[in-house]
Amino acid sequence: MCLIRRVSLPRFLLALPRVMRGTHVTMREVAVIKTAKLVVRTPEQPLVVHLDGELREPGVNECTVELERGRINVLVAR
């Protein structure tokens, strides 16, 4: 999971090349946490959840994302 603290628009625009290179994880505004399960809850407003570019279940206040070993193959360029 990649958490990014609020940043100014100029700082965001300057960081875009780092995001494309994958070097943004060393920025002070970025925290990377490894986890197999993540639950996002919003008590006051519904979540807008996009999966593969499509809206899913409008009006929900909780979303659980869980990784399952061996379910997807990922290719990484060197």
C-alpha positions as CSV (number, residue, x, y, z in Angstrom):
1,M,0.0,0.0,0.0
2,C,1.3,3.4,-0.9
3,L,0.1,6.3,1.3
4,I,0.8,9.8,0.0
5,R,0.3,12.8,2.3
6,R,-1.3,16.0,0.9
7,V,1.1,17.9,-1.3
8,S,0.9,21.1,-3.2
9,L,0.2,21.1,-6.9
10,P,3.7,22.3,-7.9
11,R,5.3,19.5,-5.7
12,F,2.9,17.0,-7.2
13,L,3.8,18.0,-10.8
14,L,7.6,17.9,-9.9
15,A,7.1,14.4,-8.5
16,L,5.4,12.9,-11.6
17,P,8.7,11.8,-13.3
18,R,9.7,10.1,-10.1
19,V,6.4,8.3,-10.0
20,M,6.9,7.1,-13.5
21,R,10.4,5.8,-12.6
22,G,9.2,4.3,-9.3
23,T,11.6,6.4,-7.2
24,H,8.8,8.3,-5.5
25,V,8.9,5.9,-2.5
26,T,11.8,7.8,-1.1
27,M,10.0,11.1,-0.9
28,R,9.1,12.4,2.6
29,E,5.4,12.5,1.7
30,V,5.3,8.8,0.8
31,A,4.9,5.8,3.0
32,V,4.9,2.3,1.7
33,I,3.4,-0.5,3.8
34,K,3.4,-4.2,2.8
35,T,0.2,-6.0,3.7
36,A,-1.9,-8.8,2.5
37,K,-5.2,-7.3,3.5
38,L,-6.5,-3.7,3.6
39,V,-9.8,-2.4,4.8
40,V,-10.8,1.1,3.9
41,R,-13.8,2.6,5.8
42,T,-15.4,6.0,5.5
43,P,-18.0,6.6,8.2
44,E,-19.4,9.9,6.8
45,Q,-19.3,9.6,3.0
46,P,-19.7,6.7,0.6
47,L,-16.5,5.4,-1.1
48,V,-16.2,5.7,-4.9
49,V,-14.6,2.4,-5.8
50,H,-13.0,1.8,-9.3
51,L,-12.0,-1.6,-10.3
52,D,-10.3,-1.9,-13.7
53,G,-11.7,1.5,-14.6
54,E,-15.3,0.6,-13.8
55,L,-17.4,1.8,-10.8
56,R,-18.4,-0.9,-8.4
57,E,-21.1,-0.9,-5.8
58,P,-21.9,2.8,-5.5
59,G,-22.8,4.0,-2.0
60,V,-20.7,1.6,0.0
61,N,-18.8,2.8,3.1
62,E,-16.3,-0.1,3.3
63,C,-13.9,-1.8,0.9
64,T,-11.7,-4.8,1.7
65,V,-8.8,-5.7,-0.6
66,E,-7.1,-9.0,0.1
67,L,-4.2,-10.6,-1.8
68,E,-4.2,-14.3,-2.4
69,R,-0.9,-16.0,-3.2
70,G,-0.5,-17.6,-6.6
71,R,-3.7,-16.0,-8.0
72,I,-2.0,-13.6,-10.4
73,N,1.2,-13.6,-12.4
74,V,3.1,-10.3,-12.6
75,L,5.9,-9.6,-15.0
76,V,8.4,-7.0,-14.0
77,A,10.8,-5.4,-16.5
78,R,14.5,-5.1,-15.6
